[in-house]
Amino acid sequence: MNRNTFLTLGLLAVFVLSACTPSAPASPPTPTIAAEPAAPAPESAPEAEAPVVAPAPEADAPVVEEEPPAEAPVIVVTPRGNDLEATDPSTVNLASGKPQLIEFFAFW
């Protein structure tokens, strides 16, 4: 046998084996956290931290509430305009050998 035959048989075997493998799981497995205790930290006296105080708002400043911008209605452009009309199916010849434009819609 020559080299091309071995290459072909090898690729065929790879494809068959890859087709027989199970599919990948839908979600990756969640990692588990080991219950081992962390190395003990050296004990030291806790340092006193200064409390953080938020500044009070000024009484003279007006309170402005931001409103989310109103979304503009989305305009859907159709090739035939806004006046969609149903076509009589008996007048359409799909087997004419020419390209056909077919639109599906529903009156809701």
C-alpha positions as CSV (number, residue, x, y, z in Angstrom):
1,M,0.0,0.0,0.0
2,N,1.2,3.5,-0.7
3,R,1.3,6.6,1.5
4,N,-2.0,8.1,0.1
5,T,-3.9,5.0,1.1
6,F,-2.6,5.2,4.7
7,L,-3.5,8.9,4.9
8,T,-7.0,8.2,3.6
9,L,-7.6,5.3,6.0
10,G,-6.2,7.3,8.9
11,L,-8.4,10.3,8.2
12,L,-11.4,8.0,7.8
13,A,-10.7,6.4,11.1
14,V,-10.4,9.8,12.8
15,F,-13.8,10.9,11.4
16,V,-15.5,7.7,12.5
17,L,-14.1,7.9,16.0
18,S,-15.0,11.6,16.3
19,A,-18.5,10.8,15.2
20,C,-18.8,8.1,17.9
21,T,-17.8,10.3,20.8
22,P,-20.5,11.8,23.1
23,S,-21.5,15.4,22.5
24,A,-20.1,18.1,24.8
25,P,-22.1,18.9,27.9
26,A,-24.5,21.8,27.7
27,S,-22.8,23.7,30.5
28,P,-19.3,23.4,31.8
29,P,-19.0,21.5,35.2
30,T,-18.9,23.8,38.2
31,P,-15.6,23.8,40.0
32,T,-15.6,22.3,43.5
33,I,-14.0,24.1,46.3
34,A,-11.8,22.0,48.6
35,A,-12.7,22.1,52.2
36,E,-9.0,22.4,53.3
37,P,-8.4,25.2,55.8
38,A,-6.2,28.1,54.6
39,A,-2.9,28.7,56.2
40,P,-3.4,30.4,59.5
41,A,-2.7,34.1,59.4
42,P,-0.4,35.6,62.0
43,E,-2.4,37.1,64.7
44,S,-2.0,40.8,65.2
45,A,-4.0,43.5,67.0
46,P,-6.8,44.9,64.8
47,E,-6.1,48.4,63.8
48,A,-8.8,51.0,64.5
49,E,-10.1,52.4,61.2
50,A,-11.7,55.8,61.0
51,P,-15.4,55.6,60.1
52,V,-16.2,56.8,56.6
53,V,-19.0,59.3,56.6
54,A,-20.7,60.4,53.4
55,P,-21.1,64.2,53.1
56,A,-24.7,65.4,53.5
57,P,-26.3,66.9,50.4
58,E,-26.6,70.6,50.4
59,A,-30.1,72.0,51.2
60,D,-29.8,74.7,48.4
61,A,-29.0,72.2,45.6
62,P,-32.1,71.1,43.7
63,V,-32.7,67.4,43.5
64,V,-32.8,66.3,39.8
65,E,-34.2,62.9,39.1
66,E,-33.1,61.5,35.8
67,E,-35.7,59.9,33.6
68,P,-34.8,57.2,31.2
69,P,-35.0,58.4,27.6
70,A,-38.3,57.3,26.0
71,E,-37.7,54.8,23.2
72,A,-38.9,55.9,19.8
73,P,-41.1,53.4,18.0
74,V,-39.3,51.2,15.6
75,I,-40.2,51.7,12.0
76,V,-40.4,48.4,10.1
77,V,-39.7,48.9,6.4
78,T,-41.3,46.4,4.0
79,P,-40.6,46.2,0.3
80,R,-44.3,46.7,-0.5
81,G,-44.9,49.6,1.9
82,N,-47.5,49.7,4.7
83,D,-50.4,48.4,2.6
84,L,-49.9,44.7,2.7
85,E,-52.4,42.7,0.7
86,A,-52.9,39.0,0.5
87,T,-52.2,37.3,-2.8
88,D,-54.5,34.8,-4.3
89,P,-52.5,31.5,-4.2
90,S,-54.0,30.3,-7.4
91,T,-52.4,33.2,-9.4
92,V,-48.9,32.3,-8.3
93,N,-46.8,29.9,-10.4
94,L,-43.7,28.9,-8.4
95,A,-42.6,26.4,-11.1
96,S,-42.2,29.1,-13.7
97,G,-38.4,28.7,-13.7
98,K,-37.9,32.3,-12.7
99,P,-36.8,33.7,-9.3
100,Q,-39.9,34.4,-7.1
101,L,-40.2,36.8,-4.1
102,I,-42.3,35.2,-1.5
103,E,-43.3,37.1,1.7
104,F,-45.1,35.5,4.6
105,F,-47.0,37.7,7.0
106,A,-50.1,37.7,9.2
107,F,-52.7,40.3,9.9
108,W,-52.5,40.6,13.7
